[in-house]
């Protein structure tokens, strides 16, 4: 995949910014030694045709020299490059051999892989096939913040056991403080900076507010957290076995991931379960995303658990029949709004006011089973404080913004749609699709947070068209 088709160019500077003479590195010299008779050429003395790097360079060259696309005689490879640069977005594919060597008979996918491929196949292959990545900054970044909160939730509720409804707030906070101190000690090694310590303290305060909100929710619910960080994979290592989905006679796709939390409700011999995914930020469930093949993980997890032919999930639940899906929920915690009234800062010192302020920043959204008895089990009061539903004047239930109520049949139809979407993604992946694209998918900009910008020709072409300095 990384072999050049035509040529490789190596360069070095003769002089630095102060005019001091420089010499090529040992890598440059060793590479030159492999090719007898090759000598370094002075960049300033190269012919103009050798300096055509982007679409705008090629286009201006053609204009200056009076070439048309139909003319013969364009410099070597420039006619092809010019045609491509002026045409619509082109398909770029890996060779069949490269695709076979990458994927074989089973194509392993995760939600992050699917999201990356759907948004930009080129970025996917850079990230996962070539395993390119920028150097880590060593900072406590967003992913680390999420990991901290995930771990705190898991450890706290594991220690609490079955005392969700009976534990007093003061005792819960003492248990939580001990959990946070123990985990913080594992990540704050050596001599952490003042900034790191300050971030850690903010994380502790945030975690306490989130945990107390969850604790309040479970006190009004018959659902209980049963599993945290539950692995799901083709082999079921310490978790649940995921099913393979055939995409052809010779290939199938497998799915791997980790479920943040699974809550259950036992009713006679039946066990209802819901999947919960924690999100840092103002994340809201979107059915449009699902239809585009994005953010499908919660539903993939839900359907994998409900169709588990191995019976591994049912055994973990000690369930006689098949577990029944009750829905999926994002538990998202958005950024704090700045107070409009200066006096609001003083009011925040009151614990109850602070809790209410926190609840405004917490959002739950997703797909829930349209069954009043099961919804009442999720939130006994059906007041919509912890469950994203609302009741109209006739007593009918409906979902709030970002939430859909669905029957079991509708959930089954949705499962078929998602399976079809996964198949389509896997087929394109197996077919070697590797085009770089800047086309937005709904509200998702594939280039906004892409770490492959420095090597992306699509981004380079766009900058050239805008007259920007590509080299920064």
N, C-alpha and C positions, 0 to 999 in steps of 0.2 A: 504493500500500500504506500510505502514511503519512497519507493524507487522513482527517480526522475525519468520521464519519458524521453527528453531531448537533451537537456544540459543542466549542469549545476554551476552556479556562480559563487565564487568565494572572493571576499574583498578585505582590504586592510588599508589603514591610513598611513601615508608617508610622513605626515607631520601632525602634531597636536594643535590645539587652539592657540598656543603660544609660539608656534613655529618650530618647536623642537622636533628633530628627526625621530621617526618611529620605525620599528622593524616588524615584519610579520611574526605571528605567533608560531610556536613549534607545530601546532596542528596544521596551520597553513603550509609550512615548509614540508612537513611529512606527507601531506596530501599531494603537493606539487612533485615530490620525489617519486610518487607512484606513476607519473606520466612523463616519461623521458621526452625531453625537447620542449616541454611547455614552460613558458616564462610569464611572469606577471606583466600585465599591460597597464599603461597609464590611462586612467579613466578619461582624462581630458582629451586624449588622442583617439578614442574609440569613434567609429563612424556613428552617425546619427541613428541609423537603424538599430544599433545595438542598445540604444538607451530608451527604447519604447517600453514603458513599464505598465501603464494603465490604459483604460479605454480612451481617456481624453488625449493622452500622448499620441496614440495610434491615429485617432481621428484627425488631430491637428496636422500630423505628418502627411496624411492622405490629402488634406485640403491644400497644404503648402505646395505639394508636388503635383497637384492636379489629378490625383487618382479618383476613379469611380469604383464602386463595388464590383462592376462588371469587368474592369480593366485587368489585364495580365501584367505582370512585372512588379507587383508589390514585393518588398523585401521578404526574405524567407520567413514564413509563418505569420507575417503581418496581415496578409489578406484574410486568413482564417480568423485571426484574433479580432480584426476590424469588423468582420461580418458578425461575429459573436457579440462583440461589444455593442453593436447597434441593433441587435435583434432582441426579442423578448427573452425573459428569463429562461435559461436553457436547463434541460435535465442533465444531471451529472450522476453517473452510476459507477459503483465498484465493478470490477470484473467478476465473472462467475466464480473463478478460482478463489478470489479474495473473499467473496461472500461465504463460500463453502468452508474456507479455512477459519473464518470468524465464528460461524454459527453451527455448522454441522447439522445434526438431525434435530437437536432441541435448541430452541431460541430462548435463552433466559431473559425475562423482563421484570422490571420493577416499575413502580409508578414514576419515579424520577427519570428513568430511562425513556419511558413512553412519552412523558411530557416534553423532554428535550428533543426527541425525534419528531414529534408532531409539530413543535414550534420551528425546528431547524435541523434537518438531517445532517448537514455539514457539522454543526456544533455537536451533535450526538457522536459522530464518528471521531471527531477530535477528542472529545471527553472520554468516551468509553472504548473505542477501537484502538486509538493511538495512545490513550491515557495521558493526554496533555493536561497540565494544570499549572496555574501560576504558583509562585512560592507562597507558602503560608506566612501571614504577617506576624503570627505569634500573639495577636490580640485576642481578647475574649469576645468573639464575634456572635452574630445572631444565632448561628447553629448551636453554639455552646450555651447560649442563654436558654434555648429550647431544651437542650439536653439536661440542663440544671433543673428546670421546672418539671420535666418528665420524671426525673429521678426522685425528686422530692415528693411528687404525687404518689409514685409507686411505693416508696418506703413508708410514707405516713399511713396510707390506707392499709398496707400490709401489717403494720404494727397495731393498728386500731382493731383489726379483725372484725368481729361481728358487733362492735359497740357503736355503730354509726348513729343510732337513735338515742343512745343513753349517755354517751360521753359528754361531760360538761365542757364549755368553751375554754375555761382556764386550763383544764387538764389537756385538752386537745392542743392548745398553744404550747404547753410545756413539751409535749411529745414532739410536736412539729419543730420547736426550737432545737431540740436534741438531734433530730434527723438532719436539720440544715447545718448545724455545727459539725456533725460527723462527716457529712458529704463535702462541706466547704474545706475541711482539713485535707481532703484527698486531692483537691485541685489548686489550693493556695500553697504550693510548695515553695521552699526557699524563702526569698525575701520579696514578696509581692509589692508592686508599686502602690502608691496612694490611690491612683486612679482605679486600679484593680480592686482594692479594698472597698472603695466607695461604690463601685458597680456591684460588688458582692452584697453589700448592705442593702442596696436598692432591690436587688434580686430577692433577698430574704423578706423584705417588707411586701414586695409584690406577691411572692409565693404564699405568704401568710394570708393575704387578702383573698387569693384565688382558692386556697384550701378551705378557708372558712365559708366561702360561697358554695363550694361543692358539698361541704358538710351540711350546710343549711338545706341544700337541694335533697340530699339523701334522707334527711329527717322527714321530708314530706313525700317520700317515694317508697314504693315496694320493690323497685329495682335496686340491686346491690352490685357494686363493682366486684367482679369475679376474677378477671385476668388483667394484668398490666404487661405491656411490652410483649405481647404474645406473638411468637414467630409463626410465619406461614410460609411453607416452601415445598418443593416437589418431594423432598425426602422427610419432611416433618420433624426436623431436628428440634427436640425439646418443645414442639408445638403441634401445629395442625398441617396435615398433608394437603397441598393444593393440587387440583386436577390439571392434567395436560390438555391443551386444546389443539386438535389437529388442524393444520392449515393446508396440508397437501398429503399425498400418499406417503411421502418420505420425511416430512417435517412437522413438528408440533411446537407450540409455545408453552413455556412454563412461567409461573408467576411467583415472585418472592417478595416478602415484606414483613413489617412488624406492626401489629395492631396496638395502638396506644392504650386502649382500654375496652374491655367487653363487660357490659352490665347484664345481669340476668334477672328474670322474674319467674318464679315457679307457681304454676296454677294446676292443681291436681297432678296429673302425670305429665303435663306439658311444661316445657321450658322455653320461654320467650327470651330473646337476647337482642341487644342493640350494640352497635359499634360506635365508639367515640374517638374522634381525632382532635388532638390539641393543636391550636394554631396561635402563634404570636403575631399580632397584627389584626387589621380589620378584615378578616377573611369571612366571606359569606358563601354558602353553598350555591352553586349555579348549575341548573339543568342544561343551559347552553354549553357550558364547559364540558359536561359529560358527553353531549352529542358530538363535540369536536374531538373527543378522545383525551381531554385534559381532566386532571384532578378526579380520576375515577377510583382512587384507591379504597375509599370507605365502602363503596358499593361492591367492588371486587372482593374485599374482605368479607362483607356480609354474605354474598352469594357463595363464596368459597366455603364458608362455615355451614351454610344451610344445605349445600349439595354435597357435602363431604362423604363420598362413597366408602371411604375407608372406615368411617365411624369413629375416627380418633377424637373429634370434638364432642360427640355424644358421650363417649366414654369418660372424657374429662369432666363432663357435667353430671355423670351418673344418670343419664337421661334414657328412659325406656324407648321412646320414639325418636323421631327426627326433631332437632331443635327448630323453633319457629322464629323467623326474622321479624323483629319489631321495628327496625329502622336504623338510621345512621344519623349522627350529629357531629357537627363541628362545635368545639368549645373554643372560641377565639377571644383573645384579650387584646383590645386595641390600645393605641397610645393615649396618654392622658391629655384631655383638653385643657387649655389655659383658662383659668377663671376669668370671667368677664367682670365680676365684682370683686374688688380688693378684699372686701370683708369675707369673701368665700374662703380665703386662706385660713381665717380664724375658725370658721365653722368646721373646717376639715380636721381640726384638732379633736373634735368630738368623734368617738369611735363609731357611733351609729351613722353619723353623717358620712364618715369616711367609707363605711361599708356600702351605703347607698350609692355614693359616688363611684365606687369600684364596680358595682353591679351595672351601672350605665355603660361601662367600658367592656363588659363581658357580653358576648353575643353567642347564642346557640342557633344553629340553622341546619337543615338537612332534609331527609325524607323519613317520614314516620308512618307506621301502620295505622290505617284509618279504622280504628276500633276503639270506641269510647272507653271500654273496660280496660284495655291495655294502656291507653293514654292516661287514664285516671291512676293506673298503677305507677306510671312514670312521675306524675305530679298529682297527689291526692286531691288538691283543691281545684285543679284545672284553671288556676288564675292566670296562667301565662307568665309567671315570674321566672320559672326555670325551664319551662317547655315553650318552644316558639309556636304556640297555637292561640287562637282566639275563638270566642263563642259569640255568634250573632244573636239578635233578639229572639229568634225562633229556637235557640238552643242548639243550632247546628255548629259543628266544629270546622275550622279551616286553618291553614297554615299562615303564619306571619310572613313577612318579607324573607325570601330565601329559603322557605320551607314548603314542602309538598306533602300532602297526605295521600297515601296510596293503599289500595286493597292488596291482599296477597296475590291475586291474579295480576294486578298491575305491576307489582314487584317482580313477578315472574316474567312478564313481558319486558320489563326494563333489564332484567338479567340477560335475556336473549339479545337485546340491542347492544348491551355492553360486550357480550361475547363476540358478536359480529364485528364491533369496532376494534376489539383487540386483534381479531384475525386479520382485519384489513391493515392495521399498523404492522403486524408481524410479517405479512406478505410483502409489503413495501420494503421493510427492513431486509428481509431475506433476498429481495430482488436487487439489493445493492444501492438503493436510492441514497444519494449523498449531496444533493443540491443545497447550496447556501441560499437562504431566503430571508427577506426582511418584511415579508407580508404579515400583517397583524392577524391574529386569530381572536376575533372579538375584541376584548379589552387587553389582550396579552400581546405585548411587543417582544418578539423573539430576540431583539438586539439590546433591549433595555438593560438587562443584567448579565448578558452573555460574557463569559470570561475568554472567549476566543476572538474578540474584536481585533487584537493585534495581528492576527493571521487571516482574517476574513476578507476575501476579495470583494464581496458584495458591499461590505461597509466601506472599503477603500474606494470603490467606484462611486458610491453615493457621496463621499467626501469630495472626490475630484469634481463631480458634477456641481457641487455647491461652491467649488473654488477654495476648499479648506486645505490646510497643510496636513497631509496624510501622516507625516512623520511626527506631528505634534510640535 
